[in-house]
Amino acid sequence: PEVYPVYGVEPASFTPTTEAFNAMLHPADREELWRKTQESIAQREVFEHEYRIILPDGMVRWIFNRSHV
């Protein structure tokens, strides 16, 4: 539930799919984010990456993600 406000979406109107997430990514950051994701999975390492998203209102927001995949 805490992630929805960060991404500027509402749980009732946003279905969190890979396609929906990809559509929110800044076009210049998509390739690198997915490359780093695959690299983290393959190497079983913690994922850390900074990237931009485009909010529904058009505003650009920087995200720093640290997670285990």
PQR file of N, CA, C, O and H, with PARSE charges and radii, in Angstrom:
ATOM      1  N   PRO A   1       0.802  -1.221   0.000 -0.5600 1.5000
ATOM      2  CA  PRO A   1       0.000   0.000   0.000  0.2800 2.0000
ATOM      3  C   PRO A   1       0.839   1.277   0.000  0.5500 1.7000
ATOM      4  O   PRO A   1       0.405   2.298  -0.532 -0.5500 1.4000
ATOM      5  N   GLU A   2       2.053   1.232   0.598 -0.4000 1.5000
ATOM      6  CA  GLU A   2       2.873   2.437   0.664 -0.0000 2.0000
ATOM      7  C   GLU A   2       3.433   2.836  -0.698  0.5500 1.7000
ATOM      8  O   GLU A   2       3.797   3.994  -0.905 -0.5500 1.4000
ATOM      9  H   GLU A   2       2.406   0.402   1.030  0.4000 1.0000
ATOM     10  N   VAL A   3       3.504   1.898  -1.612 -0.4000 1.5000
ATOM     11  CA  VAL A   3       4.113   2.171  -2.915 -0.0000 2.0000
ATOM     12  C   VAL A   3       3.193   2.986  -3.827  0.5500 1.7000
ATOM     13  O   VAL A   3       3.677   3.786  -4.628 -0.5500 1.4000
ATOM     14  H   VAL A   3       3.209   0.958  -1.444  0.4000 1.0000
ATOM     15  N   TYR A   4       1.887   2.797  -3.720 -0.4000 1.5000
ATOM     16  CA  TYR A   4       0.963   3.498  -4.609 -0.0000 2.0000
ATOM     17  C   TYR A   4       1.149   5.018  -4.590  0.5500 1.7000
ATOM     18  O   TYR A   4       1.243   5.617  -5.661 -0.5500 1.4000
ATOM     19  H   TYR A   4       1.494   2.147  -3.069  0.4000 1.0000
ATOM     20  N   PRO A   5       1.205   5.671  -3.424 -0.5600 1.5000
ATOM     21  CA  PRO A   5       1.414   7.126  -3.426  0.2800 2.0000
ATOM     22  C   PRO A   5       2.757   7.547  -4.031  0.5500 1.7000
ATOM     23  O   PRO A   5       2.848   8.590  -4.679 -0.5500 1.4000
ATOM     24  N   VAL A   6       3.788   6.743  -3.821 -0.4000 1.5000
ATOM     25  CA  VAL A   6       5.102   7.071  -4.389 -0.0000 2.0000
ATOM     26  C   VAL A   6       5.007   7.139  -5.912  0.5500 1.7000
ATOM     27  O   VAL A   6       5.612   8.005  -6.545 -0.5500 1.4000
ATOM     28  H   VAL A   6       3.715   5.896  -3.295  0.4000 1.0000
ATOM     29  N   TYR A   7       4.246   6.220  -6.486 -0.4000 1.5000
ATOM     30  CA  TYR A   7       4.104   6.161  -7.941 -0.0000 2.0000
ATOM     31  C   TYR A   7       2.927   6.989  -8.456  0.5500 1.7000
ATOM     32  O   TYR A   7       2.670   7.029  -9.660 -0.5500 1.4000
ATOM     33  H   TYR A   7       3.755   5.516  -5.972  0.4000 1.0000
ATOM     34  N   GLY A   8       2.213   7.649  -7.541 -0.4000 1.5000
ATOM     35  CA  GLY A   8       1.144   8.556  -7.931 -0.0000 2.0000
ATOM     36  C   GLY A   8      -0.093   7.878  -8.479  0.5500 1.7000
ATOM     37  O   GLY A   8      -0.808   8.458  -9.297 -0.5500 1.4000
ATOM     38  H   GLY A   8       2.422   7.616  -6.563  0.4000 1.0000
ATOM     39  N   VAL A   9      -0.357   6.651  -8.038 -0.4000 1.5000
ATOM     40  CA  VAL A   9      -1.523   5.914  -8.527 -0.0000 2.0000
ATOM     41  C   VAL A   9      -2.377   5.455  -7.346  0.5500 1.7000
ATOM     42  O   VAL A   9      -1.922   5.439  -6.203 -0.5500 1.4000
ATOM     43  H   VAL A   9       0.223   6.180  -7.374  0.4000 1.0000
ATOM     44  N   GLU A  10      -3.610   5.087  -7.641 -0.4000 1.5000
ATOM     45  CA  GLU A  10      -4.553   4.603  -6.634 -0.0000 2.0000
ATOM     46  C   GLU A  10      -4.758   3.098  -6.799  0.5500 1.7000
ATOM     47  O   GLU A  10      -4.898   2.617  -7.924 -0.5500 1.4000
ATOM     48  H   GLU A  10      -3.980   5.100  -8.570  0.4000 1.0000
ATOM     49  N   PRO A  11      -4.779   2.346  -5.690 -0.5600 1.5000
ATOM     50  CA  PRO A  11      -4.973   0.899  -5.781  0.2800 2.0000
ATOM     51  C   PRO A  11      -6.246   0.499  -6.529  0.5500 1.7000
ATOM     52  O   PRO A  11      -6.266  -0.520  -7.219 -0.5500 1.4000
ATOM     53  N   ALA A  12      -7.307   1.297  -6.394 -0.4000 1.5000
ATOM     54  CA  ALA A  12      -8.578   0.957  -7.028 -0.0000 2.0000
ATOM     55  C   ALA A  12      -8.543   1.097  -8.548  0.5500 1.7000
ATOM     56  O   ALA A  12      -9.340   0.475  -9.250 -0.5500 1.4000
ATOM     57  H   ALA A  12      -7.291   2.125  -5.833  0.4000 1.0000
ATOM     58  N   SER A  13      -7.615   1.919  -9.057 -0.4000 1.5000
ATOM     59  CA  SER A  13      -7.606   2.161 -10.504 -0.0000 2.0000
ATOM     60  C   SER A  13      -6.310   1.753 -11.200  0.5500 1.7000
ATOM     61  O   SER A  13      -6.153   1.982 -12.400 -0.5500 1.4000
ATOM     62  H   SER A  13      -6.967   2.424  -8.487  0.4000 1.0000
ATOM     63  N   PHE A  14      -5.382   1.151 -10.457 -0.4000 1.5000
ATOM     64  CA  PHE A  14      -4.114   0.754 -11.047 -0.0000 2.0000
ATOM     65  C   PHE A  14      -3.850  -0.712 -10.752  0.5500 1.7000
ATOM     66  O   PHE A  14      -3.824  -1.128  -9.594 -0.5500 1.4000
ATOM     67  H   PHE A  14      -5.510   0.965  -9.482  0.4000 1.0000
ATOM     68  N   THR A  15      -3.655  -1.487 -11.804 -0.4000 1.5000
ATOM     69  CA  THR A  15      -3.314  -2.899 -11.654 -0.0000 2.0000
ATOM     70  C   THR A  15      -1.809  -3.031 -11.843  0.5500 1.7000
ATOM     71  O   THR A  15      -1.298  -2.737 -12.924 -0.5500 1.4000
ATOM     72  H   THR A  15      -3.677  -1.149 -12.745  0.4000 1.0000
ATOM     73  N   PRO A  16      -1.084  -3.472 -10.801 -0.5600 1.5000
ATOM     74  CA  PRO A  16       0.379  -3.539 -10.880  0.2800 2.0000
ATOM     75  C   PRO A  16       0.863  -4.733 -11.714  0.5500 1.7000
ATOM     76  O   PRO A  16       1.075  -5.830 -11.195 -0.5500 1.4000
ATOM     77  N   THR A  17       1.026  -4.494 -12.988 -0.4000 1.5000
ATOM     78  CA  THR A  17       1.568  -5.504 -13.895 -0.0000 2.0000
ATOM     79  C   THR A  17       2.920  -5.022 -14.409  0.5500 1.7000
ATOM     80  O   THR A  17       3.263  -3.848 -14.276 -0.5500 1.4000
ATOM     81  H   THR A  17       0.853  -3.604 -13.409  0.4000 1.0000
ATOM     82  N   THR A  18       3.674  -5.932 -14.991 -0.4000 1.5000
ATOM     83  CA  THR A  18       4.956  -5.552 -15.586 -0.0000 2.0000
ATOM     84  C   THR A  18       4.739  -4.508 -16.675  0.5500 1.7000
ATOM     85  O   THR A  18       5.509  -3.554 -16.786 -0.5500 1.4000
ATOM     86  H   THR A  18       3.395  -6.886 -15.099  0.4000 1.0000
ATOM     87  N   GLU A  19       3.693  -4.687 -17.477 -0.4000 1.5000
ATOM     88  CA  GLU A  19       3.406  -3.750 -18.560 -0.0000 2.0000
ATOM     89  C   GLU A  19       3.066  -2.365 -18.028  0.5500 1.7000
ATOM     90  O   GLU A  19       3.522  -1.357 -18.568 -0.5500 1.4000
ATOM     91  H   GLU A  19       3.067  -5.462 -17.386  0.4000 1.0000
ATOM     92  N   ALA A  20       2.262  -2.317 -16.965 -0.4000 1.5000
ATOM     93  CA  ALA A  20       1.876  -1.024 -16.384 -0.0000 2.0000
ATOM     94  C   ALA A  20       3.093  -0.327 -15.774  0.5500 1.7000
ATOM     95  O   ALA A  20       3.260   0.884 -15.921 -0.5500 1.4000
ATOM     96  H   ALA A  20       1.892  -3.135 -16.526  0.4000 1.0000
ATOM     97  N   PHE A  21       3.935  -1.092 -15.094 -0.4000 1.5000
ATOM     98  CA  PHE A  21       5.150  -0.520 -14.520 -0.0000 2.0000
ATOM     99  C   PHE A  21       6.072  -0.015 -15.620  0.5500 1.7000
ATOM    100  O   PHE A  21       6.609   1.089 -15.524 -0.5500 1.4000
ATOM    101  H   PHE A  21       3.799  -2.075 -14.975  0.4000 1.0000
ATOM    102  N   ASN A  22       6.257  -0.805 -16.652 -0.4000 1.5000
ATOM    103  CA  ASN A  22       7.123  -0.411 -17.761 -0.0000 2.0000
ATOM    104  C   ASN A  22       6.631   0.879 -18.413  0.5500 1.7000
ATOM    105  O   ASN A  22       7.432   1.724 -18.811 -0.5500 1.4000
ATOM    106  H   ASN A  22       5.821  -1.701 -16.730  0.4000 1.0000
ATOM    107  N   ALA A  23       5.323   1.025 -18.518 -0.4000 1.5000
ATOM    108  CA  ALA A  23       4.748   2.239 -19.111 -0.0000 2.0000
ATOM    109  C   ALA A  23       5.044   3.472 -18.264  0.5500 1.7000
ATOM    110  O   ALA A  23       5.103   4.581 -18.794 -0.5500 1.4000
ATOM    111  H   ALA A  23       4.672   0.338 -18.194  0.4000 1.0000
ATOM    112  N   MET A  24       5.230   3.295 -16.963 -0.4000 1.5000
ATOM    113  CA  MET A  24       5.529   4.421 -16.073 -0.0000 2.0000
ATOM    114  C   MET A  24       6.994   4.827 -16.120  0.5500 1.7000
ATOM    115  O   MET A  24       7.336   5.958 -15.774 -0.5500 1.4000
ATOM    116  H   MET A  24       5.182   2.394 -16.532  0.4000 1.0000
ATOM    117  N   LEU A  25       7.863   3.912 -16.545 -0.4000 1.5000
ATOM    118  CA  LEU A  25       9.293   4.206 -16.571 -0.0000 2.0000
ATOM    119  C   LEU A  25       9.628   5.267 -17.608  0.5500 1.7000
ATOM    120  O   LEU A  25       9.049   5.295 -18.694 -0.5500 1.4000
ATOM    121  H   LEU A  25       7.585   2.993 -16.826  0.4000 1.0000
ATOM    122  N   HIS A  26      10.555   6.122 -17.268 -0.4000 1.5000
ATOM    123  CA  HIS A  26      11.046   7.098 -18.232 -0.0000 2.0000
ATOM    124  C   HIS A  26      11.682   6.311 -19.384  0.5500 1.7000
ATOM    125  O   HIS A  26      12.474   5.401 -19.137 -0.5500 1.4000
ATOM    126  H   HIS A  26      11.026   6.099 -16.386  0.4000 1.0000
ATOM    127  N   PRO A  27      11.352   6.641 -20.624 -0.5600 1.5000
ATOM    128  CA  PRO A  27      11.885   5.876 -21.758  0.2800 2.0000
ATOM    129  C   PRO A  27      13.410   5.743 -21.765  0.5500 1.7000
ATOM    130  O   PRO A  27      13.935   4.720 -22.203 -0.5500 1.4000
ATOM    131  N   ALA A  28      14.115   6.751 -21.292 -0.4000 1.5000
ATOM    132  CA  ALA A  28      15.576   6.704 -21.289 -0.0000 2.0000
ATOM    133  C   ALA A  28      16.134   5.758 -20.228  0.5500 1.7000
ATOM    134  O   ALA A  28      17.316   5.417 -20.267 -0.5500 1.4000
ATOM    135  H   ALA A  28      13.688   7.582 -20.936  0.4000 1.0000
ATOM    136  N   ASP A  29      15.299   5.330 -19.280 -0.4000 1.5000
ATOM    137  CA  ASP A  29      15.761   4.483 -18.180 -0.0000 2.0000
ATOM    138  C   ASP A  29      15.306   3.029 -18.283  0.5500 1.7000
ATOM    139  O   ASP A  29      15.778   2.182 -17.525 -0.5500 1.4000
ATOM    140  H   ASP A  29      14.338   5.606 -19.248  0.4000 1.0000
ATOM    141  N   ARG A  30      14.400   2.729 -19.206 -0.4000 1.5000
ATOM    142  CA  ARG A  30      13.820   1.381 -19.284 -0.0000 2.0000
ATOM    143  C   ARG A  30      14.860   0.290 -19.516  0.5500 1.7000
ATOM    144  O   ARG A  30      14.931  -0.672 -18.751 -0.5500 1.4000
ATOM    145  H   ARG A  30      14.017   3.416 -19.822  0.4000 1.0000
ATOM    146  N   GLU A  31      15.653   0.430 -20.550 -0.4000 1.5000
ATOM    147  CA  GLU A  31      16.605  -0.625 -20.924 -0.0000 2.0000
ATOM    148  C   GLU A  31      17.563  -0.946 -19.773  0.5500 1.7000
ATOM    149  O   GLU A  31      17.792  -2.114 -19.457 -0.5500 1.4000
ATOM    150  H   GLU A  31      15.595   1.211 -21.172  0.4000 1.0000
ATOM    151  N   GLU A  32      18.111   0.083 -19.158 -0.4000 1.5000
ATOM    152  CA  GLU A  32      19.073  -0.118 -18.065 -0.0000 2.0000
ATOM    153  C   GLU A  32      18.412  -0.770 -16.854  0.5500 1.7000
ATOM    154  O   GLU A  32      19.003  -1.650 -16.227 -0.5500 1.4000
ATOM    155  H   GLU A  32      17.924   1.032 -19.414  0.4000 1.0000
ATOM    156  N   LEU A  33      17.196  -0.351 -16.519 -0.4000 1.5000
ATOM    157  CA  LEU A  33      16.513  -0.930 -15.374 -0.0000 2.0000
ATOM    158  C   LEU A  33      16.274  -2.422 -15.583  0.5500 1.7000
ATOM    159  O   LEU A  33      16.525  -3.218 -14.678 -0.5500 1.4000
ATOM    160  H   LEU A  33      16.716   0.364 -17.028  0.4000 1.0000
ATOM    161  N   TRP A  34      15.796  -2.809 -16.755 -0.4000 1.5000
ATOM    162  CA  TRP A  34      15.520  -4.231 -17.007 -0.0000 2.0000
ATOM    163  C   TRP A  34      16.822  -5.034 -17.105  0.5500 1.7000
ATOM    164  O   TRP A  34      16.860  -6.199 -16.709 -0.5500 1.4000
ATOM    165  H   TRP A  34      15.592  -2.162 -17.490  0.4000 1.0000
ATOM    166  N   ARG A  35      17.869  -4.429 -17.620 -0.4000 1.5000
ATOM    167  CA  ARG A  35      19.162  -5.111 -17.674 -0.0000 2.0000
ATOM    168  C   ARG A  35      19.670  -5.389 -16.258  0.5500 1.7000
ATOM    169  O   ARG A  35      20.127  -6.491 -15.957 -0.5500 1.4000
ATOM    170  H   ARG A  35      17.838  -3.483 -17.941  0.4000 1.0000
ATOM    171  N   LYS A  36      19.585  -4.378 -15.399 -0.4000 1.5000
ATOM    172  CA  LYS A  36      20.038  -4.542 -14.024 -0.0000 2.0000
ATOM    173  C   LYS A  36      19.160  -5.533 -13.259  0.5500 1.7000
ATOM    174  O   LYS A  36      19.651  -6.266 -12.400 -0.5500 1.4000
ATOM    175  H   LYS A  36      19.215  -3.482 -15.644  0.4000 1.0000
ATOM    176  N   THR A  37      17.881  -5.553 -13.566 -0.4000 1.5000
ATOM    177  CA  THR A  37      16.977  -6.517 -12.941 -0.0000 2.0000
ATOM    178  C   THR A  37      17.395  -7.936 -13.297  0.5500 1.7000
ATOM    179  O   THR A  37      17.533  -8.789 -12.420 -0.5500 1.4000
ATOM    180  H   THR A  37      17.483  -4.958 -14.263  0.4000 1.0000
ATOM    181  N   GLN A  38      17.595  -8.183 -14.584 -0.4000 1.5000
ATOM    182  CA  GLN A  38      18.003  -9.516 -15.030 -0.0000 2.0000
ATOM    183  C   GLN A  38      19.358  -9.912 -14.447  0.5500 1.7000
ATOM    184  O   GLN A  38      19.570 -11.067 -14.076 -0.5500 1.4000
ATOM    185  H   GLN A  38      17.483  -7.490 -15.297  0.4000 1.0000
ATOM    186  N   GLU A  39      20.258  -8.959 -14.371 -0.4000 1.5000
ATOM    187  CA  GLU A  39      21.578  -9.205 -13.791 -0.0000 2.0000
ATOM    188  C   GLU A  39      21.467  -9.598 -12.311  0.5500 1.7000
ATOM    189  O   GLU A  39      22.147 -10.521 -11.862 -0.5500 1.4000
ATOM    190  H   GLU A  39      20.086  -8.021 -14.672  0.4000 1.0000
ATOM    191  N   SER A  40      20.623  -8.908 -11.568 -0.4000 1.5000
ATOM    192  CA  SER A  40      20.419  -9.217 -10.151 -0.0000 2.0000
ATOM    193  C   SER A  40      19.830 -10.613  -9.969  0.5500 1.7000
ATOM    194  O   SER A  40      20.226 -11.347  -9.063 -0.5500 1.4000
ATOM    195  H   SER A  40      20.071  -8.159 -11.933  0.4000 1.0000
ATOM    196  N   ILE A  41      18.893 -10.972 -10.823 -0.4000 1.5000
ATOM    197  CA  ILE A  41      18.285 -12.296 -10.755 -0.0000 2.0000
ATOM    198  C   ILE A  41      19.328 -13.364 -11.064  0.5500 1.7000
ATOM    199  O   ILE A  41      19.452 -14.346 -10.333 -0.5500 1.4000
ATOM    200  H   ILE A  41      18.571 -10.376 -11.559  0.4000 1.0000
ATOM    201  N   ALA A  42      20.066 -13.173 -12.131 -0.4000 1.5000
ATOM    202  CA  ALA A  42      21.060 -14.166 -12.555 -0.0000 2.0000
ATOM    203  C   ALA A  42      22.154 -14.360 -11.512  0.5500 1.7000
ATOM    204  O   ALA A  42      22.619 -15.478 -11.291 -0.5500 1.4000
ATOM    205  H   ALA A  42      19.966 -12.375 -12.724  0.4000 1.0000
ATOM    206  N   GLN A  43      22.560 -13.275 -10.877 -0.4000 1.5000
ATOM    207  CA  GLN A  43      23.653 -13.349  -9.911 -0.0000 2.0000
ATOM    208  C   GLN A  43      23.170 -13.508  -8.469  0.5500 1.7000
ATOM    209  O   GLN A  43      23.971 -13.611  -7.539 -0.5500 1.4000
ATOM    210  H   GLN A  43      22.183 -12.367 -11.056  0.4000 1.0000
ATOM    211  N   ARG A  44      21.852 -13.525  -8.303 -0.4000 1.5000
ATOM    212  CA  ARG A  44      21.245 -13.647  -6.970 -0.0000 2.0000
ATOM    213  C   ARG A  44      21.784 -12.591  -6.009  0.5500 1.7000
ATOM    214  O   ARG A  44      22.137 -12.886  -4.867 -0.5500 1.4000
ATOM    215  H   ARG A  44      21.202 -13.442  -9.059  0.4000 1.0000
ATOM    216  N   GLU A  45      21.838 -11.373  -6.494 -0.4000 1.5000
ATOM    217  CA  GLU A  45      22.336 -10.258  -5.704 -0.0000 2.0000
ATOM    218  C   GLU A  45      21.213  -9.285  -5.387  0.5500 1.7000
ATOM    219  O   GLU A  45      20.152  -9.306  -6.011 -0.5500 1.4000
ATOM    220  H   GLU A  45      21.551 -11.134  -7.422  0.4000 1.0000
ATOM    221  N   VAL A  46      21.467  -8.440  -4.414 -0.4000 1.5000
ATOM    222  CA  VAL A  46      20.529  -7.370  -4.089 -0.0000 2.0000
ATOM    223  C   VAL A  46      20.448  -6.422  -5.286  0.5500 1.7000
ATOM    224  O   VAL A  46      21.460  -6.093  -5.905 -0.5500 1.4000
ATOM    225  H   VAL A  46      22.329  -8.422  -3.907  0.4000 1.0000
ATOM    226  N   PHE A  47      19.252  -6.000  -5.590 -0.4000 1.5000
ATOM    227  CA  PHE A  47      19.016  -5.058  -6.683 -0.0000 2.0000
ATOM    228  C   PHE A  47      19.057  -3.651  -6.111  0.5500 1.7000
ATOM    229  O   PHE A  47      18.322  -3.338  -5.174 -0.5500 1.4000
ATOM    230  H   PHE A  47      18.430  -6.268  -5.088  0.4000 1.0000
ATOM    231  N   GLU A  48      19.909  -2.802  -6.667 -0.4000 1.5000
ATOM    232  CA  GLU A  48      19.950  -1.385  -6.308 -0.0000 2.0000
ATOM    233  C   GLU A  48      20.040  -0.588  -7.600  0.5500 1.7000
ATOM    234  O   GLU A  48      20.928  -0.806  -8.425 -0.5500 1.4000
ATOM    235  H   GLU A  48      20.506  -3.056  -7.428  0.4000 1.0000
ATOM    236  N   HIS A  49      19.104   0.338  -7.759 -0.4000 1.5000
ATOM    237  CA  HIS A  49      19.125   1.136  -8.980 -0.0000 2.0000
ATOM    238  C   HIS A  49      18.301   2.404  -8.776  0.5500 1.7000
ATOM    239  O   HIS A  49      17.312   2.413  -8.043 -0.5500 1.4000
ATOM    240  H   HIS A  49      18.383   0.516  -7.089  0.4000 1.0000
ATOM    241  N   GLU A  50      18.728   3.459  -9.433 -0.4000 1.5000
ATOM    242  CA  GLU A  50      18.010   4.727  -9.427 -0.0000 2.0000
ATOM    243  C   GLU A  50      17.479   4.963 -10.831  0.5500 1.7000
ATOM    244  O   GLU A  50      18.208   4.813 -11.812 -0.5500 1.4000
ATOM    245  H   GLU A  50      19.532   3.452 -10.028  0.4000 1.0000
ATOM    246  N   TYR A  51      16.210   5.331 -10.926 -0.4000 1.5000
ATOM    247  CA  TYR A  51      15.583   5.523 -12.232 -0.0000 2.0000
ATOM    248  C   TYR A  51      14.452   6.543 -12.102  0.5500 1.7000
ATOM    249  O   TYR A  51      14.050   6.917 -11.000 -0.5500 1.4000
ATOM    250  H   TYR A  51      15.617   5.452 -10.129  0.4000 1.0000
ATOM    251  N   ARG A  52      13.961   6.971 -13.236 -0.4000 1.5000
ATOM    252  CA  ARG A  52      12.868   7.948 -13.253 -0.0000 2.0000
ATOM    253  C   ARG A  52      11.570   7.268 -13.662  0.5500 1.7000
ATOM    254  O   ARG A  52      11.552   6.331 -14.460 -0.5500 1.4000
ATOM    255  H   ARG A  52      14.287   6.667 -14.131  0.4000 1.0000
ATOM    256  N   ILE A  53      10.479   7.779 -13.083 -0.4000 1.5000
ATOM    257  CA  ILE A  53       9.156   7.379 -13.519 -0.0000 2.0000
ATOM    258  C   ILE A  53       8.413   8.639 -13.953  0.5500 1.7000
ATOM    259  O   ILE A  53       8.765   9.755 -13.571 -0.5500 1.4000
ATOM    260  H   ILE A  53      10.494   8.540 -12.435  0.4000 1.0000
ATOM    261  N   ILE A  54       7.397   8.434 -14.744 -0.4000 1.5000
ATOM    262  CA  ILE A  54       6.539   9.547 -15.154 -0.0000 2.0000
ATOM    263  C   ILE A  54       5.184   9.327 -14.488  0.5500 1.7000
ATOM    264  O   ILE A  54       4.495   8.346 -14.766 -0.5500 1.4000
ATOM    265  H   ILE A  54       7.111   7.527 -15.054  0.4000 1.0000
ATOM    266  N   LEU A  55       4.817  10.246 -13.614 -0.4000 1.5000
ATOM    267  CA  LEU A  55       3.553  10.152 -12.888 -0.0000 2.0000
ATOM    268  C   LEU A  55       2.384  10.413 -13.838  0.5500 1.7000
ATOM    269  O   LEU A  55       2.576  10.989 -14.908 -0.5500 1.4000
ATOM    270  H   LEU A  55       5.377  11.043 -13.388  0.4000 1.0000
ATOM    271  N   PRO A  56       1.187   9.998 -13.462 -0.5600 1.5000
ATOM    272  CA  PRO A  56       0.018  10.215 -14.326  0.2800 2.0000
ATOM    273  C   PRO A  56      -0.199  11.676 -14.727  0.5500 1.7000
ATOM    274  O   PRO A  56      -0.751  11.954 -15.792 -0.5500 1.4000
ATOM    275  N   ASP A  57       0.237  12.610 -13.873 -0.4000 1.5000
ATOM    276  CA  ASP A  57       0.064  14.032 -14.206 -0.0000 2.0000
ATOM    277  C   ASP A  57       1.203  14.576 -15.074  0.5500 1.7000
ATOM    278  O   ASP A  57       1.227  15.767 -15.386 -0.5500 1.4000
ATOM    279  H   ASP A  57       0.685  12.385 -13.008  0.4000 1.0000
ATOM    280  N   GLY A  58       2.156  13.704 -15.469 -0.4000 1.5000
ATOM    281  CA  GLY A  58       3.261  14.108 -16.331 -0.0000 2.0000
ATOM    282  C   GLY A  58       4.529  14.501 -15.593  0.5500 1.7000
ATOM    283  O   GLY A  58       5.575  14.681 -16.215 -0.5500 1.4000
ATOM    284  H   GLY A  58       2.137  12.736 -15.216  0.4000 1.0000
ATOM    285  N   MET A  59       4.450  14.636 -14.279 -0.4000 1.5000
ATOM    286  CA  MET A  59       5.622  14.988 -13.483 -0.0000 2.0000
ATOM    287  C   MET A  59       6.614  13.819 -13.478  0.5500 1.7000
ATOM    288  O   MET A  59       6.217  12.654 -13.460 -0.5500 1.4000
ATOM    289  H   MET A  59       3.600  14.489 -13.774  0.4000 1.0000
ATOM    290  N   VAL A  60       7.905  14.150 -13.496 -0.4000 1.5000
ATOM    291  CA  VAL A  60       8.952  13.125 -13.449 -0.0000 2.0000
ATOM    292  C   VAL A  60       9.459  13.029 -12.015  0.5500 1.7000
ATOM    293  O   VAL A  60       9.716  14.041 -11.363 -0.5500 1.4000
ATOM    294  H   VAL A  60       8.228  15.096 -13.511  0.4000 1.0000
ATOM    295  N   ARG A  61       9.596  11.792 -11.538 -0.4000 1.5000
ATOM    296  CA  ARG A  61      10.070  11.559 -10.173 -0.0000 2.0000
ATOM    297  C   ARG A  61      11.203  10.537 -10.216  0.5500 1.7000
ATOM    298  O   ARG A  61      11.130   9.534 -10.926 -0.5500 1.4000
ATOM    299  H   ARG A  61       9.387  10.971 -12.068  0.4000 1.0000
ATOM    300  N   TRP A  62      12.257  10.816  -9.438 -0.4000 1.5000
ATOM    301  CA  TRP A  62      13.370   9.873  -9.304 -0.0000 2.0000
ATOM    302  C   TRP A  62      13.024   8.862  -8.220  0.5500 1.7000
ATOM    303  O   TRP A  62      12.479   9.217  -7.175 -0.5500 1.4000
ATOM    304  H   TRP A  62      12.317  11.631  -8.861  0.4000 1.0000
ATOM    305  N   ILE A  63      13.348   7.596  -8.483 -0.4000 1.5000
ATOM    306  CA  ILE A  63      13.115   6.507  -7.547 -0.0000 2.0000
ATOM    307  C   ILE A  63      14.445   5.810  -7.293  0.5500 1.7000
ATOM    308  O   ILE A  63      15.205   5.559  -8.228 -0.5500 1.4000
ATOM    309  H   ILE A  63      13.791   7.308  -9.332  0.4000 1.0000
ATOM    310  N   PHE A  64      14.729   5.497  -6.033 -0.4000 1.5000
ATOM    311  CA  PHE A  64      15.855   4.629  -5.717 -0.0000 2.0000
ATOM    312  C   PHE A  64      15.252   3.351  -5.162  0.5500 1.7000
ATOM    313  O   PHE A  64      14.533   3.377  -4.163 -0.5500 1.4000
ATOM    314  H   PHE A  64      14.111   5.701  -5.273  0.4000 1.0000
ATOM    315  N   ASN A  65      15.546   2.238  -5.809 -0.4000 1.5000
ATOM    316  CA  ASN A  65      14.986   0.954  -5.432 -0.0000 2.0000
ATOM    317  C   ASN A  65      16.093   0.034  -4.940  0.5500 1.7000
ATOM    318  O   ASN A  65      17.097  -0.180  -5.620 -0.5500 1.4000
ATOM    319  H   ASN A  65      16.130   2.217  -6.620  0.4000 1.0000
ATOM    320  N   ARG A  66      15.891  -0.496  -3.765 -0.4000 1.5000
ATOM    321  CA  ARG A  66      16.797  -1.511  -3.228 -0.0000 2.0000
ATOM    322  C   ARG A  66      15.935  -2.664  -2.797  0.5500 1.7000
ATOM    323  O   ARG A  66      15.099  -2.524  -1.905 -0.5500 1.4000
ATOM    324  H   ARG A  66      15.076  -0.323  -3.212  0.4000 1.0000
ATOM    325  N   SER A  67      16.132  -3.814  -3.429 -0.4000 1.5000
ATOM    326  CA  SER A  67      15.274  -4.944  -3.129 -0.0000 2.0000
ATOM    327  C   SER A  67      16.010  -6.258  -3.394  0.5500 1.7000
ATOM    328  O   SER A  67      17.109  -6.283  -3.948 -0.5500 1.4000
ATOM    329  H   SER A  67      16.811  -3.928  -4.154  0.4000 1.0000
ATOM    330  N   HIS A  68      15.371  -7.328  -2.983 -0.4000 1.5000
ATOM    331  CA  HIS A  68      15.870  -8.676  -3.247 -0.0000 2.0000
ATOM    332  C   HIS A  68      14.953  -9.291  -4.285  0.5500 1.7000
ATOM    333  O   HIS A  68      13.731  -9.241  -4.151 -0.5500 1.4000
ATOM    334  H   HIS A  68      14.478  -7.307  -2.533  0.4000 1.0000
ATOM    335  N   VAL A  69      15.535  -9.865  -5.310 -0.4000 1.5000
ATOM    336  CA  VAL A  69      14.713 -10.516  -6.351 -0.0000 2.0000
ATOM    337  C   VAL A  69      14.872 -12.013  -6.281  0.5500 1.7000
ATOM    338  O   VAL A  69      14.265 -12.736  -7.070 -0.5500 1.4000
ATOM    339  H   VAL A  69      16.528  -9.906  -5.420  0.4000 1.0000
TER
END
